[in-house]
Amino acid sequence: MTAQTLDVNTVTGLVADAAAAPSLHNAQPWAFRYLPDAGVLRLYADLERALPRTDPDNRGLHVGCGAALLNLRVAAAAAGLAPVVRLLPDPECPEFLAEVRLCGTGPPDAALARLGPAIRRRHSSRFPFREETLPATVRETLREEALAEGAELLFPGVWHVQSILQLVRDAEGREALAPDVREETARWAHTGSTGDAGAADGLGAEAFGPRQGRLSVPVRDFAVGRPLPGRGWALFEQEPNIALLGTAHDGPGDWLSAGQALERVLLRATTDGLVASVTSQPLEWPEIRWAVRDPLSAMAHVQMVIRLGHGPDGPASPRRPVAELLDVL
């Protein structure tokens, strides 16, 4: 398939898969521009969908856009394409995050193509998981997926997991004292069903999951103190399977790589029958972010906290129509 035969309908399908990626508060902070004559698809940050209180440095925005980029690569490989990616191609335009030449000359990436069916099945699950330890072989497979994207995946020990939970409590306490952060979360986290509201972004109450009877897993409470009729309590796993995703450096390019690694790990987990939830809650406060990392690890900068296991699938979050995301020049 050449650039000349790659029609807009094909590109529309690729962008729809890209937009199934997770993002902070499901803000979906991405935009795409297709240049048919060159066979190039460009990824931009949609800064109108940034979260200035929760994510003042746009680190989370870049991670989400990186996840969308990985989905795009997976969908392209599944379609028999061999995309060539350049990150941050224009230093004068920082919101121009990546340029993807869709029809490279190499063979499609078979490992990525196998992840294609998981794109639409992957949903965050904020429900209790079974009390089961992940086998060493599963952990190693997920580590390899992260490493393939230039990131590290670390499974901390019991003492470190407890430390992370304490940092989550600390972050929640800080949010409780920051009305601007709470208001920003409430803007994107709807106390009604997203289906009833006709929302195309954000999170509906059905995605919040139950309240924790005791804080034993790092799951953000998107209700942020608001009453939610009918929402119950539940006991979550006492020894959760927690992974830290991190990078050696901490700039925009590293955040994009972390986002690609995150989504690759999540898609592989979905393929292997696992469910997951992610949180950056203790990473959103510079005063405590440094404490999330393992001091015995070479991982310099933690970019995401991931919870993995076996349990109920989470509900699908709403998605914006591709017509709002894609411009064709």
Kinemage of the C-alpha trace (Angstrom):
@kinemage 1
@onewidth
@group {chain A} dominant
@subgroup {mainchain}
@vectorlist {calphas} color= white
{ca met a 1} P 0.000 0.000 0.000
{ca thr a 2} L 1.450 3.397 -0.961
{ca ala a 3} L 0.804 6.896 0.278
{ca gln a 4} L -1.287 7.541 -2.859
{ca thr a 5} L -3.648 4.621 -2.082
{ca leu a 6} L -4.008 5.415 1.619
{ca asp a 7} L -7.412 7.055 1.487
{ca val a 8} L -9.069 9.251 4.065
{ca asn a 9} L -11.370 6.449 5.230
{ca thr a 10} L -8.346 4.346 6.179
{ca val a 11} L -6.769 7.250 8.029
{ca thr a 12} L -10.066 7.955 9.788
{ca gly a 13} L -10.067 4.396 11.110
{ca leu a 14} L -6.490 4.739 12.334
{ca val a 15} L -7.312 7.969 14.171
{ca ala a 16} L -10.399 6.383 15.758
{ca asp a 17} L -8.176 3.645 17.178
{ca ala a 18} L -5.585 6.181 18.306
{ca ala a 19} L -8.291 8.117 20.160
{ca ala a 20} L -9.265 5.031 22.183
{ca ala a 21} L -6.172 5.660 24.331
{ca pro a 22} L -6.395 6.604 28.005
{ca ser a 23} L -5.759 10.183 29.069
{ca leu a 24} L -5.792 12.159 32.285
{ca his a 25} L -9.466 12.570 33.294
{ca asn a 26} L -10.324 11.303 29.772
{ca ala a 27} L -9.771 14.819 28.470
{ca gln a 28} L -8.532 13.394 25.123
{ca pro a 29} L -6.009 16.205 24.551
{ca trp a 30} L -4.999 15.322 20.990
{ca ala a 31} L -5.587 16.511 17.446
{ca phe a 32} L -4.483 15.047 14.117
{ca arg a 33} L -3.697 16.515 10.704
{ca tyr a 34} L -3.359 14.376 7.585
{ca leu a 35} L -1.271 15.405 4.580
{ca pro a 36} L -2.456 12.997 1.836
{ca asp a 37} L 0.141 13.943 -0.767
{ca ala a 38} L 2.960 13.094 1.639
{ca gly a 39} L 1.223 10.184 3.364
{ca val a 40} L 1.960 11.875 6.688
{ca leu a 41} L -0.240 12.063 9.781
{ca arg a 42} L 0.699 14.654 12.386
{ca leu a 43} L -0.165 14.519 16.081
{ca tyr a 44} L -0.688 17.761 18.008
{ca ala a 45} L -1.446 18.539 21.627
{ca asp a 46} L -4.857 20.154 22.059
{ca leu a 47} L -3.919 22.680 24.713
{ca glu a 48} L -7.557 23.688 25.194
{ca arg a 49} L -7.931 20.272 26.836
{ca ala a 50} L -5.003 20.690 29.196
{ca leu a 51} L -5.540 20.510 32.964
{ca pro a 52} L -3.562 23.487 34.285
{ca arg a 53} L -4.262 22.775 37.985
{ca thr a 54} L -3.766 19.012 37.984
{ca asp a 55} L -1.093 18.916 35.271
{ca pro a 56} L 0.634 22.326 35.167
{ca asp a 57} L 3.681 21.080 33.236
{ca asn a 58} L 1.548 19.135 30.727
{ca arg a 59} L 3.404 15.966 31.646
{ca gly a 60} L 0.169 13.989 31.825
{ca leu a 61} L -1.012 15.529 28.549
{ca his a 62} L 2.130 14.243 26.820
{ca val a 63} L 1.720 10.789 28.384
{ca gly a 64} L -1.858 10.598 27.070
{ca cys a 65} L -0.818 11.730 23.599
{ca gly a 66} L 1.983 9.175 23.667
{ca ala a 67} L -0.600 6.480 24.421
{ca ala a 68} L -2.651 7.662 21.423
{ca leu a 69} L 0.484 7.484 19.273
{ca leu a 70} L 1.114 3.878 20.325
{ca asn a 71} L -2.475 2.967 19.435
{ca leu a 72} L -1.940 4.571 16.037
{ca arg a 73} L 1.191 2.497 15.486
{ca val a 74} L -0.598 -0.687 16.550
{ca ala a 75} L -3.578 -0.012 14.289
{ca ala a 76} L -1.275 0.814 11.376
{ca ala a 77} L 0.714 -2.388 11.862
{ca ala a 78} L -2.515 -4.410 12.025
{ca ala a 79} L -3.499 -2.807 8.698
{ca gly a 80} L -0.236 -3.970 7.115
{ca leu a 81} L 1.527 -0.605 7.315
{ca ala a 82} L 5.014 0.191 8.576
{ca pro a 83} L 4.800 3.735 9.992
{ca val a 84} L 7.932 5.777 10.620
{ca val a 85} L 7.646 8.122 13.621
{ca arg a 86} L 9.511 11.305 14.497
{ca leu a 87} L 8.881 12.763 17.956
{ca leu a 88} L 8.862 16.539 18.499
{ca pro a 89} L 9.898 17.302 14.922
{ca asp a 90} L 9.725 21.101 15.227
{ca pro a 91} L 11.370 22.742 18.281
{ca glu a 92} L 9.635 26.003 17.374
{ca cys a 93} L 6.218 24.361 17.711
{ca pro a 94} L 6.135 22.412 21.002
{ca glu a 95} L 2.503 21.372 20.559
{ca phe a 96} L 3.526 19.482 17.379
{ca leu a 97} L 4.242 16.191 19.108
{ca ala a 98} L 4.887 13.657 16.366
{ca glu a 99} L 4.991 13.139 12.633
{ca val a 100} L 4.013 9.701 11.366
{ca arg a 101} L 4.904 8.669 7.827
{ca leu a 102} L 2.298 5.975 7.442
{ca cys a 103} L 3.836 3.955 4.619
{ca gly a 104} L 7.421 3.186 5.476
{ca thr a 105} L 9.398 0.712 3.411
{ca gly a 106} L 9.974 -1.909 6.129
{ca pro a 107} L 7.685 -4.797 7.066
{ca pro a 108} L 4.819 -4.224 9.525
{ca asp a 109} L 5.722 -4.735 13.183
{ca ala a 110} L 4.176 -8.134 13.913
{ca ala a 111} L 4.454 -7.725 17.704
{ca leu a 112} L 2.460 -4.494 17.572
{ca ala a 113} L -0.068 -5.890 15.114
{ca arg a 114} L -0.940 -8.681 17.561
{ca leu a 115} L -2.047 -6.036 20.064
{ca gly a 116} L -4.625 -4.578 17.665
{ca pro a 117} L -7.717 -6.430 18.969
{ca ala a 118} L -7.016 -5.124 22.486
{ca ile a 119} L -7.356 -1.457 21.525
{ca arg a 120} L -11.166 -1.397 21.852
{ca arg a 121} L -11.244 -3.926 24.712
{ca arg a 122} L -8.921 -1.987 27.008
{ca his a 123} L -10.803 -0.028 29.671
{ca ser a 124} L -9.719 1.166 33.090
{ca ser a 125} L -11.277 -0.904 35.889
{ca arg a 126} L -11.675 0.818 39.257
{ca phe a 127} L -13.298 -2.210 40.839
{ca pro a 128} L -11.889 -4.814 43.252
{ca phe a 129} L -9.570 -7.402 41.706
{ca arg a 130} L -8.996 -10.956 42.867
{ca glu a 131} L -6.381 -11.460 45.573
{ca glu a 132} L -3.832 -13.088 43.267
{ca thr a 133} L -0.143 -12.444 42.702
{ca leu a 134} L 0.909 -12.049 39.087
{ca pro a 135} L 3.230 -14.851 37.957
{ca ala a 136} L 6.849 -13.915 37.339
{ca thr a 137} L 6.464 -14.778 33.646
{ca val a 138} L 3.611 -12.275 33.266
{ca arg a 139} L 5.607 -9.553 34.990
{ca glu a 140} L 8.602 -10.206 32.778
{ca thr a 141} L 6.483 -10.030 29.630
{ca leu a 142} L 5.072 -6.667 30.679
{ca arg a 143} L 8.577 -5.403 31.522
{ca glu a 144} L 9.700 -6.338 28.016
{ca glu a 145} L 6.803 -4.426 26.468
{ca ala a 146} L 7.776 -1.279 28.386
{ca leu a 147} L 11.440 -1.728 27.507
{ca ala a 148} L 10.552 -1.958 23.810
{ca glu a 149} L 9.366 1.669 24.073
{ca gly a 150} L 12.388 2.897 26.011
{ca ala a 151} L 10.803 2.823 29.475
{ca glu a 152} L 11.216 0.718 32.599
{ca leu a 153} L 8.495 -1.197 34.428
{ca leu a 154} L 9.196 -1.989 38.072
{ca phe a 155} L 7.104 -4.137 40.412
{ca pro a 156} L 7.850 -2.752 43.893
{ca gly a 157} L 7.989 -4.880 47.024
{ca val a 158} L 5.389 -4.920 49.794
{ca trp a 159} L 7.019 -2.166 51.857
{ca his a 160} L 7.231 0.099 48.821
{ca val a 161} L 3.597 -0.531 47.865
{ca gln a 162} L 2.556 0.548 51.354
{ca ser a 163} L 4.673 3.671 50.959
{ca ile a 164} L 2.936 4.446 47.657
{ca leu a 165} L -0.472 4.058 49.315
{ca gln a 166} L 0.579 6.534 51.995
{ca leu a 167} L 1.630 8.968 49.264
{ca val a 168} L -1.794 8.535 47.637
{ca arg a 169} L -3.373 9.478 50.973
{ca asp a 170} L -1.065 12.489 51.118
{ca ala a 171} L -2.075 13.529 47.593
{ca glu a 172} L -5.761 13.171 48.439
{ca gly a 173} L -5.262 15.347 51.512
{ca arg a 174} L -3.576 17.999 49.401
{ca glu a 175} L -6.433 17.901 46.886
{ca ala a 176} L -8.944 18.321 49.708
{ca leu a 177} L -7.212 21.601 50.586
{ca ala a 178} L -7.013 22.790 46.958
{ca pro a 179} L -10.461 23.851 45.711
{ca asp a 180} L -9.105 24.699 42.254
{ca val a 181} L -7.868 21.121 41.797
{ca arg a 182} L -11.180 19.703 43.040
{ca glu a 183} L -13.122 21.959 40.693
{ca glu a 184} L -11.002 20.883 37.739
{ca thr a 185} L -11.589 17.215 38.542
{ca ala a 186} L -15.320 17.806 38.942
{ca arg a 187} L -15.400 19.464 35.515
{ca trp a 188} L -14.293 16.222 33.855
{ca ala a 189} L -15.745 13.641 36.272
{ca his a 190} L -19.527 13.683 35.933
{ca thr a 191} L -21.734 12.480 38.776
{ca gly a 192} L -24.301 11.318 36.221
{ca ser a 193} L -23.914 8.712 33.505
{ca thr a 194} L -21.986 9.940 30.483
{ca gly a 195} L -24.585 8.184 28.328
{ca asp a 196} L -27.417 10.138 29.922
{ca ala a 197} L -25.485 13.387 29.584
{ca gly a 198} L -24.479 12.724 25.988
{ca ala a 199} L -20.877 13.514 26.925
{ca ala a 200} L -18.058 12.798 24.482
{ca asp a 201} L -15.277 13.138 27.030
{ca gly a 202} L -14.622 12.957 30.760
{ca leu a 203} L -15.748 10.182 33.093
{ca gly a 204} L -19.245 9.144 34.071
{ca ala a 205} L -20.228 7.966 37.532
{ca glu a 206} L -20.348 4.371 36.272
{ca ala a 207} L -16.556 4.496 35.830
{ca phe a 208} L -15.789 5.686 39.380
{ca gly a 209} L -16.173 2.246 40.919
{ca pro a 210} L -17.179 1.755 44.563
{ca arg a 211} L -15.599 3.591 47.457
{ca gln a 212} L -12.862 1.699 49.233
{ca gly a 213} L -13.756 0.288 52.626
{ca arg a 214} L -10.113 0.859 53.481
{ca leu a 215} L -7.459 2.403 51.272
{ca ser a 216} L -5.536 -0.609 50.010
{ca val a 217} L -5.158 0.171 46.296
{ca pro a 218} L -4.064 3.374 44.509
{ca val a 219} L -7.336 4.326 42.807
{ca arg a 220} L -8.357 7.976 42.534
{ca asp a 221} L -11.783 8.829 43.934
{ca phe a 222} L -13.261 10.932 41.145
{ca ala a 223} L -16.263 11.874 43.283
{ca val a 224} L -13.954 14.320 45.140
{ca gly a 225} L -16.345 14.568 48.066
{ca arg a 226} L -19.526 14.983 46.017
{ca pro a 227} L -22.565 12.868 46.936
{ca leu a 228} L -23.219 10.020 44.517
{ca pro a 229} L -26.567 8.279 45.202
{ca gly a 230} L -26.387 4.515 44.926
{ca arg a 231} L -22.620 4.298 45.049
{ca gly a 232} L -21.578 1.588 47.455
{ca trp a 233} L -18.482 0.569 49.368
{ca ala a 234} L -16.257 -2.429 48.709
{ca leu a 235} L -13.160 -4.102 50.047
{ca phe a 236} L -10.362 -4.116 47.501
{ca glu a 237} L -7.397 -6.467 47.360
{ca gln a 238} L -5.096 -6.220 50.368
{ca glu a 239} L -1.918 -6.927 48.407
{ca pro a 240} L -2.421 -5.286 45.020
{ca asn a 241} L -0.172 -5.898 42.037
{ca ile a 242} L 1.380 -2.474 41.532
{ca ala a 243} L 3.837 -1.485 38.826
{ca leu a 244} L 5.735 1.761 38.382
{ca leu a 245} L 6.417 2.959 34.847
{ca gly a 246} L 9.375 5.291 34.580
{ca thr a 247} L 12.049 6.844 32.412
{ca ala a 248} L 15.678 7.879 32.778
{ca his a 249} L 14.946 11.522 31.959
{ca asp a 250} L 11.965 13.814 32.407
{ca gly a 251} L 11.305 16.006 29.380
{ca pro a 252} L 8.520 16.110 26.773
{ca gly a 253} L 10.151 13.413 24.643
{ca asp a 254} L 10.435 11.144 27.677
{ca trp a 255} L 6.779 11.735 28.535
{ca leu a 256} L 5.745 10.760 25.006
{ca ser a 257} L 7.865 7.607 25.253
{ca ala a 258} L 6.329 6.839 28.640
{ca gly a 259} L 2.855 7.172 27.158
{ca gln a 260} L 3.714 4.752 24.367
{ca ala a 261} L 5.182 2.303 26.885
{ca leu a 262} L 2.139 2.667 29.152
{ca glu a 263} L -0.325 1.836 26.394
{ca arg a 264} L 1.818 -1.023 25.123
{ca val a 265} L 1.827 -2.522 28.621
{ca leu a 266} L -1.929 -2.015 28.978
{ca leu a 267} L -2.694 -3.565 25.590
{ca arg a 268} L -0.504 -6.576 26.353
{ca ala a 269} L -2.168 -6.922 29.766
{ca thr a 270} L -5.588 -6.822 28.081
{ca thr a 271} L -4.473 -9.394 25.507
{ca asp a 272} L -3.357 -11.679 28.333
{ca gly a 273} L -6.684 -11.440 30.167
{ca leu a 274} L -5.725 -8.862 32.796
{ca val a 275} L -7.489 -5.667 33.769
{ca ala a 276} L -5.837 -2.500 34.987
{ca ser a 277} L -6.270 0.947 36.423
{ca val a 278} L -3.734 3.742 36.397
{ca thr a 279} L -3.153 6.796 38.525
{ca ser a 280} L -0.758 9.712 38.538
{ca gln a 281} L -2.263 11.171 41.719
{ca pro a 282} L 0.899 11.110 43.893
{ca leu a 283} L 2.950 12.232 40.868
{ca glu a 284} L 0.987 15.453 40.428
{ca trp a 285} L 2.585 17.087 43.475
{ca pro a 286} L 6.310 17.859 43.006
{ca glu a 287} L 6.849 17.736 46.760
{ca ile a 288} L 5.994 14.033 46.924
{ca arg a 289} L 6.571 12.741 43.388
{ca trp a 290} L 10.234 12.000 44.111
{ca ala a 291} L 9.231 9.723 46.996
{ca val a 292} L 7.257 7.365 44.721
{ca arg a 293} L 10.393 5.972 43.098
{ca asp a 294} L 12.276 3.047 44.580
{ca pro a 295} L 15.576 4.374 45.999
{ca leu a 296} L 17.195 1.023 45.174
{ca ser a 297} L 16.129 1.208 41.531
{ca ala a 298} L 17.842 2.871 38.588
{ca met a 299} L 14.476 4.360 37.577
{ca ala a 300} L 14.979 8.105 37.849
{ca his a 301} L 11.499 9.471 37.104
{ca val a 302} L 8.207 7.671 37.757
{ca gln a 303} L 5.627 8.581 35.120
{ca met a 304} L 2.646 6.390 36.097
{ca val a 305} L 1.407 4.040 38.806
{ca ile a 306} L -0.340 0.967 37.367
{ca arg a 307} L -2.548 -1.557 39.173
{ca leu a 308} L -2.973 -4.916 37.454
{ca gly a 309} L -4.892 -8.083 38.145
{ca his a 310} L -7.912 -10.225 37.392
{ca gly a 311} L -11.313 -8.707 37.927
{ca pro a 312} L -14.337 -7.140 36.237
{ca asp a 313} L -13.852 -5.105 33.086
{ca gly a 314} L -14.341 -1.385 33.471
{ca pro a 315} L -17.001 0.409 31.426
{ca ala a 316} L -16.054 2.111 28.180
{ca ser a 317} L -15.482 5.854 28.516
{ca pro a 318} L -16.967 8.190 25.920
{ca arg a 319} L -14.952 9.245 22.896
{ca arg a 320} L -15.071 12.345 20.726
{ca pro a 321} L -16.039 11.814 17.087
{ca val a 322} L -13.118 11.592 14.686
{ca ala a 323} L -14.504 14.569 12.755
{ca glu a 324} L -13.543 16.748 15.747
{ca leu a 325} L -10.013 15.313 15.895
{ca leu a 326} L -8.863 15.048 12.307
{ca asp a 327} L -8.132 17.723 9.721
{ca val a 328} L -7.301 16.678 6.158
{ca leu a 329} L -5.245 19.188 4.186
